[in-house]
Amino acid sequence: MPDTYKKYIKNLNLVSKELQNQPLEKVDESVKNLKKCFDIAYNNNCFKLYNYDKELQDKLKLKLFSKLTKHSASLTFLAIQILAANAIMSKNNFPKREYYFDKKCGIAINHLRMKGSFVTAKKCKGGYKLNGVLTWASGYKIFDHLLIGFHHKDSEMEVLTEFKEIKGFTIVDTPETFVGQALNTVNIRLENFFVKDEDIVSTNPIGNYTKNKSLSKTVHYALYGLGLGALDYINDEKFKNISKKKLKKIKKDLLNSNDGEELDKIRIKLFNLLQNIITLSMIIDGGKSILKEKTLQRYYRELIMFNANGLNQKIKKLFVEEYLLNN
């Protein structure tokens, strides 16, 4: 194994130990506590996977989520975003990527997979003026920059800008959620919001984001990391051993697959397995499992948070079909 890999894993283990000492039961609700955890991982270079070749990046991402998610799924949610922003900059050979690699960049691009145009642009001197509403932009006051997706004519484009209220960029509200409130997810209104040509990261035909997302394993890795965390809270050895074997089997299928349709089915199997593991573990523990400071009830909510993210109609239909087939 390359020394760089071993060095990364050693560093990740140290970060994991430091995170363990944080008040993790508060991280889900407190922006301050989540930011502290994010900064611990960020300042120790956990998110600089662009320094490694593609094959090694995937292995390190799995290791990263396996360590982070058991501490906080909200932290992993932010990790997914900054990794995505960095990967998009790298893939497109963005000229200013080195500058932005030193920033904390979130993303607001999921609306690109929806039908219609939520954010549109008009070309102007030196850049574009954006109009529309960005929903579910996470990491406000944690990220300092934001990768925004928008449509211009027949193109799907992405641009980097500061993540703060300035002219044409207004925070509309911060929805209340039953999980991940610390993510400080906001809705943003763009009104002739000017972005520079030099900050345009990518330009592709409309539909490019949806195509690439279908082959992503990121949510799978996050769910798997949550499963590893849940195993530590099973208070029945037989149930624990069986669950460990089932999770290992799905991990093997996941790592061996690069087919979009198969990955969708694996995601459903993984979700259903984790739901059963977490729910049965709570039943075994009894009434105390619903106490706010207990980890399993948080894992249950975080499981829903992960699996509600990035669902297209195709995956939703597969979930329904799976339910009807087995009930």
C-alpha positions as CSV (number, residue, x, y, z in Angstrom):
1,M,0.0,0.0,0.0
2,P,1.4,3.4,-0.9
3,D,2.9,5.5,1.9
4,T,0.5,8.3,1.0
5,Y,-2.4,6.0,1.7
6,K,-1.0,4.9,5.0
7,K,-0.3,8.5,6.0
8,Y,-3.9,9.6,5.2
9,I,-5.4,6.7,7.2
10,K,-3.1,7.4,10.2
11,N,-4.2,11.1,10.1
12,L,-7.9,10.1,9.7
13,N,-7.6,7.9,12.8
14,L,-6.3,10.8,14.8
15,V,-9.1,13.0,13.6
16,S,-11.6,10.3,14.5
17,K,-10.3,10.2,18.1
18,E,-10.5,14.0,18.3
19,L,-14.1,14.0,17.1
20,Q,-15.0,11.3,19.6
21,N,-14.2,13.9,22.4
22,Q,-16.8,16.4,21.0
23,P,-20.4,16.6,22.4
24,L,-21.7,14.6,19.4
25,E,-25.3,14.6,20.7
26,K,-25.3,18.4,20.1
27,V,-23.6,18.4,16.7
28,D,-26.9,17.6,14.9
29,E,-28.6,20.8,16.2
30,S,-25.8,23.2,16.9
31,V,-24.1,25.1,14.0
32,K,-21.3,26.1,16.3
33,N,-20.6,22.5,17.3
34,L,-20.9,21.2,13.7
35,K,-18.5,23.9,12.4
36,K,-16.0,22.9,15.1
37,C,-16.1,19.3,14.0
38,F,-15.9,20.3,10.3
39,D,-12.9,22.5,11.0
40,I,-11.1,19.6,12.8
41,A,-11.4,17.5,9.7
42,Y,-10.8,20.4,7.3
43,N,-7.7,21.6,9.1
44,N,-6.2,18.1,9.1
45,N,-6.6,17.8,5.3
46,C,-9.2,15.1,5.3
47,F,-11.0,16.6,2.3
48,K,-8.0,17.0,0.0
49,L,-8.7,13.8,-1.9
50,Y,-7.8,15.7,-5.2
51,N,-4.2,15.1,-4.3
52,Y,-4.6,11.4,-5.0
53,D,-5.3,9.5,-8.2
54,K,-8.9,8.5,-9.0
55,E,-8.7,4.9,-8.0
56,L,-7.2,5.8,-4.6
57,Q,-9.7,8.6,-4.1
58,D,-12.6,6.1,-4.1
59,K,-10.8,4.0,-1.5
60,L,-10.0,7.0,0.7
61,K,-13.6,8.3,0.4
62,L,-14.9,5.0,1.7
63,K,-12.4,5.1,4.6
64,L,-13.3,8.8,5.3
65,F,-17.1,8.1,5.5
66,S,-16.5,4.9,7.5
67,K,-14.8,7.1,10.2
68,L,-16.8,10.3,10.0
69,T,-20.4,9.1,9.8
70,K,-20.4,7.2,13.1
71,H,-19.6,10.5,14.8
72,S,-22.0,12.7,12.8
73,A,-23.9,12.3,9.6
74,S,-24.3,16.0,9.4
75,L,-20.5,16.2,9.2
76,T,-20.5,13.6,6.5
77,F,-23.1,15.6,4.7
78,L,-20.8,18.6,4.6
79,A,-17.9,16.3,3.6
80,I,-19.9,15.1,0.6
81,Q,-20.4,18.6,-0.5
82,I,-16.9,19.9,-0.3
83,L,-15.6,16.7,-1.9
84,A,-18.1,17.2,-4.8
85,A,-17.1,20.8,-5.2
86,N,-13.4,19.9,-5.3
87,A,-14.0,17.0,-7.7
88,I,-16.0,19.2,-10.1
89,M,-13.2,21.7,-10.1
90,S,-10.6,19.0,-10.8
91,K,-12.6,17.2,-13.5
92,N,-13.1,20.4,-15.4
93,N,-9.5,21.7,-15.0
94,F,-10.9,24.9,-13.6
95,P,-8.1,27.5,-13.9
96,K,-8.7,28.9,-10.4
97,R,-9.0,25.5,-8.7
98,E,-5.9,25.9,-6.5
99,Y,-7.3,29.2,-5.2
100,Y,-10.7,27.6,-4.3
101,F,-9.1,24.4,-3.0
102,D,-8.1,26.6,0.0
103,K,-11.7,27.7,0.5
104,K,-14.5,25.8,2.2
105,C,-16.9,25.3,-0.8
106,G,-20.4,23.9,-0.6
107,I,-22.7,23.1,-3.5
108,A,-26.2,24.2,-4.7
109,I,-26.5,22.1,-7.8
110,N,-29.0,19.4,-7.1
111,H,-31.8,21.3,-8.8
112,L,-30.0,20.6,-12.1
113,R,-31.5,17.1,-12.1
114,M,-35.1,18.5,-11.9
115,K,-37.2,19.1,-14.9
116,G,-37.3,22.8,-15.8
117,S,-34.9,25.6,-14.9
118,F,-34.8,26.9,-11.3
119,V,-31.9,29.3,-11.9
120,T,-31.4,31.0,-15.3
121,A,-28.8,33.5,-16.5
122,K,-28.3,36.3,-18.9
123,K,-24.9,37.0,-20.4
124,C,-23.5,40.4,-19.6
125,K,-20.2,42.1,-19.8
126,G,-17.6,40.1,-17.8
127,G,-20.0,37.4,-16.6
128,Y,-23.7,36.5,-16.1
129,K,-26.6,37.7,-14.1
130,L,-28.5,34.9,-12.3
131,N,-32.2,34.8,-11.4
132,G,-34.1,32.2,-9.5
133,V,-34.4,30.5,-6.2
134,L,-31.8,28.1,-4.8
135,T,-33.3,25.6,-2.3
136,W,-31.6,23.5,0.3
137,A,-28.2,25.1,0.2
138,S,-26.5,23.6,3.2
139,G,-23.5,24.8,5.3
140,Y,-24.4,28.5,5.6
141,K,-21.9,30.1,8.0
142,I,-19.7,26.9,7.8
143,F,-18.8,27.1,4.1
144,D,-17.4,30.4,2.9
145,H,-18.1,29.7,-0.9
146,L,-20.8,28.1,-2.9
147,L,-20.9,26.2,-6.2
148,I,-24.1,27.3,-7.9
149,G,-25.7,25.4,-10.8
150,F,-27.7,27.3,-13.5
151,H,-29.0,27.2,-17.0
152,H,-28.1,29.4,-19.9
153,K,-29.7,28.7,-23.2
154,D,-29.1,25.0,-23.8
155,S,-26.2,24.7,-21.4
156,E,-25.9,23.6,-17.8
157,M,-23.3,25.6,-16.0
158,E,-21.6,25.9,-12.6
159,V,-20.0,28.9,-11.0
160,L,-18.3,29.7,-7.6
161,T,-19.3,32.6,-5.5
162,E,-19.1,33.7,-1.9
163,F,-21.7,32.2,0.4
164,K,-23.0,35.3,2.1
165,E,-25.7,37.9,1.6
166,I,-24.6,40.5,-0.9
167,K,-26.4,42.5,-3.7
168,G,-28.7,40.1,-5.5
169,F,-28.0,37.2,-3.1
170,T,-30.7,37.0,-0.4
171,I,-31.2,34.4,2.3
172,V,-35.0,33.8,2.2
173,D,-35.3,31.4,5.1
174,T,-33.8,28.6,7.1
175,P,-36.3,25.7,7.1
176,E,-36.7,23.7,10.4
177,T,-35.9,20.0,10.1
178,F,-36.2,17.0,12.3
179,V,-32.6,16.1,11.6
180,G,-29.5,18.0,10.5
181,Q,-30.6,21.4,11.8
182,A,-27.0,22.3,12.3
183,L,-26.4,22.1,8.6
184,N,-28.0,25.5,8.5
185,T,-29.7,24.8,5.2
186,V,-31.1,27.9,3.6
187,N,-33.1,29.0,0.6
188,I,-31.6,31.7,-1.5
189,R,-33.2,34.2,-3.9
190,L,-31.0,35.4,-6.7
191,E,-32.0,38.6,-8.4
192,N,-29.7,39.7,-11.2
193,F,-26.9,38.3,-9.1
194,F,-23.6,38.9,-10.9
195,V,-21.0,36.2,-11.3
196,K,-17.7,36.5,-13.1
197,D,-16.7,34.7,-16.3
198,E,-13.5,33.7,-14.5
199,D,-15.4,31.9,-11.8
200,I,-17.3,29.7,-14.2
201,V,-16.3,26.1,-13.4
202,S,-18.1,24.1,-16.1
203,T,-20.3,24.3,-19.1
204,N,-22.1,21.2,-20.4
205,P,-25.3,20.2,-22.2
206,I,-28.4,20.2,-20.0
207,G,-28.8,16.7,-18.4
208,N,-25.0,16.2,-17.7
209,Y,-25.4,16.4,-13.9
210,T,-28.2,13.8,-13.8
211,K,-26.1,11.5,-16.0
212,N,-23.0,11.7,-13.8
213,K,-24.9,11.4,-10.5
214,S,-26.5,8.1,-11.5
215,L,-23.0,6.5,-11.3
216,S,-22.1,8.1,-8.0
217,K,-21.4,5.9,-4.9
218,T,-21.2,8.7,-2.4
219,V,-24.5,8.2,-0.7
220,H,-23.8,4.5,-0.6
221,Y,-20.6,5.1,1.2
222,A,-22.3,7.4,3.7
223,L,-25.0,4.8,4.4
224,Y,-22.3,2.1,4.8
225,G,-20.5,4.3,7.3
226,L,-23.7,4.8,9.3
227,G,-24.1,1.0,9.3
228,L,-20.7,0.5,10.8
229,G,-21.6,2.9,13.5
230,A,-24.9,1.1,14.2
231,L,-23.1,-2.2,14.6
232,D,-21.3,-0.8,17.7
233,Y,-24.7,-0.4,19.4
234,I,-26.2,-3.8,18.9
235,N,-26.6,-5.5,22.3
236,D,-27.2,-9.0,21.0
237,E,-24.2,-11.0,19.7
238,K,-26.1,-13.3,17.3
239,F,-27.9,-10.3,15.8
240,K,-24.7,-8.3,15.6
241,N,-22.8,-11.1,13.8
242,I,-25.5,-11.7,11.2
243,S,-25.8,-7.9,10.6
244,K,-22.1,-7.6,10.2
245,K,-22.1,-10.3,7.5
246,K,-25.0,-8.8,5.7
247,L,-23.4,-5.4,5.7
248,K,-20.1,-6.8,4.4
249,K,-21.9,-8.6,1.6
250,I,-23.5,-5.4,0.4
251,K,-20.2,-3.6,0.7
252,K,-18.6,-6.2,-1.6
253,D,-21.5,-5.8,-4.2
254,L,-21.1,-2.0,-4.0
255,L,-17.3,-2.0,-4.6
256,N,-17.7,-4.4,-7.5
257,S,-20.4,-2.5,-9.3
258,N,-20.1,0.4,-11.8
259,D,-23.6,0.0,-13.3
260,G,-26.1,2.8,-12.6
261,E,-29.2,0.6,-12.4
262,E,-27.4,-2.0,-10.1
263,L,-26.2,0.8,-7.8
264,D,-29.7,2.0,-7.4
265,K,-30.8,-1.4,-6.3
266,I,-27.8,-1.8,-4.0
267,R,-28.8,1.6,-2.4
268,I,-32.3,0.2,-1.7
269,K,-30.9,-3.0,-0.1
270,L,-28.5,-1.0,2.0
271,F,-31.2,1.4,3.3
272,N,-33.6,-1.5,4.1
273,L,-30.8,-3.4,5.9
274,L,-29.8,-0.4,8.0
275,Q,-33.4,0.5,8.8
276,N,-33.9,-3.1,10.2
277,I,-30.6,-3.0,12.1
278,I,-31.2,0.3,13.7
279,T,-34.9,-0.3,14.5
280,L,-34.3,-3.8,15.9
281,S,-31.4,-2.5,18.0
282,M,-33.7,0.1,19.5
283,I,-36.3,-2.5,20.2
284,I,-33.7,-4.6,22.0
285,D,-32.6,-1.6,24.1
286,G,-36.2,-0.8,25.0
287,G,-37.6,2.6,26.0
288,K,-34.3,4.2,26.8
289,S,-33.4,4.1,23.1
290,I,-35.6,7.2,22.5
291,L,-33.7,9.4,24.9
292,K,-32.2,12.4,23.1
293,E,-28.6,11.6,24.2
294,K,-28.8,8.0,22.8
295,T,-27.0,7.4,19.5
296,L,-29.4,5.0,17.8
297,Q,-32.3,7.4,17.6
298,R,-30.0,9.9,16.0
299,Y,-28.8,7.2,13.5
300,Y,-32.4,6.5,12.7
301,R,-33.0,10.1,11.8
302,E,-29.7,10.4,9.9
303,L,-30.6,7.4,7.9
304,I,-33.7,9.1,6.6
305,M,-31.7,12.3,5.9
306,F,-29.2,10.5,3.7
307,N,-31.7,8.5,1.8
308,A,-34.0,11.4,1.2
309,N,-31.1,13.2,-0.5
310,G,-30.7,13.0,-4.3
311,L,-33.7,10.8,-5.0
312,N,-35.0,10.8,-8.6
313,Q,-38.3,9.4,-9.7
314,K,-36.7,6.2,-10.9
315,I,-35.2,5.4,-7.5
316,K,-38.5,6.3,-5.7
317,K,-40.3,3.9,-8.0
318,L,-37.8,1.2,-7.2
319,F,-38.4,1.7,-3.5
320,V,-42.2,1.2,-4.0
321,E,-41.6,-1.9,-6.2
322,E,-39.3,-3.4,-3.5
323,Y,-41.9,-2.8,-0.8
324,L,-44.8,-4.3,-2.9
325,L,-42.7,-7.3,-3.7
326,N,-41.8,-8.1,-0.1
327,N,-45.1,-7.2,1.6
